[in-house]
Amino acid sequence: MSIRKIGSSIKDTENLYAKTKPLVAASRVITILCAVTVLYPLVFIVLVSFKNNQEFYSNIWGFPEIWRWSNYSYAWVNGEIGKFALNSVIVSLSAVLASALLSALAGYALSKLHIPKAKSIIAILLGLNFVPSVAVFIPLYIQLINMHLNKTLLMLILPYMAWQIPFSIYIFKNFFDSIPAQLLDAARVDGCNEIRTFFSIILPLARPAVATVMVFNFINIWGEYIWASVASSSSTKIQTLPVGLLYFRGEYGIQWGPFAAAILIIIVPLMLIFIYLQRYFIRGLTAGAVKG
Amino acid sequence: MIIGFCFLIPALAAYLLFMGYPLYRTVALSITNWSGFGDPQNIGLVNYQSIFKDKTFLLALKNTIYFAVFSSIFSVLLGLLLAWLNMYMRRMEGQVFRTVMFAPSMIAPTITGLLFLFIFTEDVGMVNNILKAIGLSELTTAWLTNAMTVKQVVVIATVWRQFGLTLVLCYAGLQSIPNELIESARLDGASDGKVFSRILVPLIKPQIELSVMFTMLGGLRIYDSVVSLTGGGPARQTVVLPMWIIENAYTYSKFGYASAMCVVFIAVVLIFIVALRLVFRGENYEY
C-alpha cells in the first residue's frame, strides 16, 4: 500500500496540469456540481420508492418516515415486474450469448482465416449498422409471424442477436488482429482442428473482447424499447421490462412509490454489472477511438 | 479459407435474415399502397410525394434533427470540458468522478424519460419545488406540457444520459497526449486555456469526432425517452420520426406509406454521416 501511495504521489507531481491552482479548484467545483446533478435524481428516486403517495406530496425532500419495502413487493407482484424481469433476463442473456458466439467466429475468420475482401465486408456491415432499426420493423414483423415465431420470445431474441452482430464483429476483428499469427499456427501444428482450436485456445484468449462485447450488447438489449413494444403488440406474454414499466405507469399512474421502486428494480442490476465490468466496457469503447 | 467461410457464414446469414432482407423489403414496400391485406400494388413514387406534404412528418423530421443536433452539441461540449478538468484532479479522484458521471449511460432511455418525469412534473416535480424553495416561483411552469419548454427538457434528459460517454471518450484521448508536448508549450508561455484550445483539442480530434458520431447518430434515433417523457405531446409538439412511422404502420395500417418514411429516414441518417465526415475532414495531427 505504501508503495502504491508513493507511486501515486509521484504521478501527482508529474501531473503538469495540477500546477495551475485556480483551475484545480475550478475543476473540483464544476465536476462536483455535475456529479451531483447526475446522482441527485437517483437518490431522489430511492427516497421516493419508500414513500406512499400521501407522504410523497407532503414530504417531498426528506427521508421517508417508514421504510416501506412493501412498495417493492407491490411493484414486483401487482405491477408484474417479476414477469417482465424474467422475460428480459431470458431475452438479454440468450441474445447476448448468441451474438457474441457468432461474432467471435466471424471476427476470427475475418482476421485470421484469409477471407478475401475482409475489409470491405466489415465496412459494409458497419455501414448497414447505421440504418435505424425502425426502418425494418414492418417487413420483419411479418417475416417473423410467417416463421411462426409470434407469441414466443424468439421474436425478440433473434432480431436482437442479429442487430448486435456488426459492431461485435468489428470489436472481435480488431482484437484478433492484435494477436500474432504465430501463436495460432503453433496451436494448429499440434493437430487440433479449427473448431477445437477456436474453443480451447482462441476464445479463452479473447476474454477481454468477449467481455466488452457482452457488456455493450447487454446494455443495448436490456433497455431496448421500440422493437419490444412493436413485437409484443401480438402478445402480452412477451413484454419485457421497458415495455412493462410504461404499462405500469399507465395502469397505476400516480402511485409514485411503487413506480419508483419498479424503476430501481430495473436500474440496480445494470449498475452492479457496470461497476463490476466497467473497465472492459470503457476500454473496449475507447480502444476503437484511439486506434481510429 | 473454406473453414473461414464456415465460421463467417452463420453471423452473416443471421444478419442478412433479420436486417438485410427486411431492409430490402422496406424499400420494395415503399412504392406500394399496401395496407396489410392482399398483394401490395405498385403505385410508384406517390408515397414520397405525399410524405413531403404531410405536416406531421415534416414536424417529426424537424424535431428529430433538433434533438440530434442540440443533444449532441451540448453532450460533447460538456463532456470535453469535464474531461479536460478531470486532468486537473488526482488520479483516484478523477476515476471516481468519471465512474459516477458515466453511470447514466447505462440507464435505458425509457427509464431516463421516466426519471425526468419526477424532475419536471408540474405539481410534484423536483425543479418546480426547488424554484419555489428559493423564491423563484414565477419561473415555475408545466415543463412537460408547455410547448416552449418541452423540447429543451427532452434535450436536457438526453444530455444527462450521454455526457458521461463523451467525457470518457475525450478523456481517453487527452490521457494519451505525451507530457513533453504540454511542458514545452508551457515553457513557451502558453496559458492553460491556450494549451487546451491550440494543442489538446486539435490532438484529440478523432475522439471528438467519435463522440459527435455516437451522440448525433444516437440522437437521430431518439424515441424511447420521448415516449416515456412526453408521449409526443403536447399536441404532437415533440413527435419524432420513429414515432410517426410506427403510428402510421400499426395504428393506421399504412404500411407502404410508413415504409417510404423509413427510406427517407435512412436517407437523413446518411446525409448526417456524410456531413459529419465533411465537417471533420482535414488533417489529423500526429504526436
Interface residues (C-beta under 8 A of the other chain):
Chain A: S8 K11 D12 E14 N15 L16 Y17 A18 T20 L23 V24 A26 S27 R28 I30 T31 I32 C34 A35 T37 V38 L39 P41 L42 F44 I45 V48 F56 Y57 I60 W61 L102 S103 L105 A106 Y108 A109 L110 L113 H114 I115 P116 I121 L125 L128 F130 V131 P132 S133 V134 A135 V136 F137 I138 P139 L140 Q143 L158 P159 M161 A162 W163 I165 P166 I169 E194 F198 I219 W222 G223 E224 Y225 I226 V230 S233 P242 L245 L246 R249 W256 F259 A260 I263 I266 I267 L270 M271 F274 I275 Q278 I282 L285 T286 G288 A289 V290 G292
Chain B: M1 I3 G4 F5 F7 L8 P10 A11 L12 A14 Y15 L17 F18 M19 G20 Y21 P22 L23 R25 T26 L29 L78 L81 L82 L85 N86 M87 Y88 M89 R90 R91 M92 F97 T99 V100 M101 F102 A103 P104 M106 I107 A108 P109 T110 I111 L114 L115 F116 F118 I119 V124 M126 N129 W160 F163 G164 L165 V168 L169 A172 G173 S176 N179 I182 E183 R186 D192 P206 Q207 L210 L217 L220 R221 Y223 D224 V227 S228 L241 P242 I245 I246 A249 Y250 F255 A258 S259 C262 V263 F265 I266 V269 L270 I273 N284
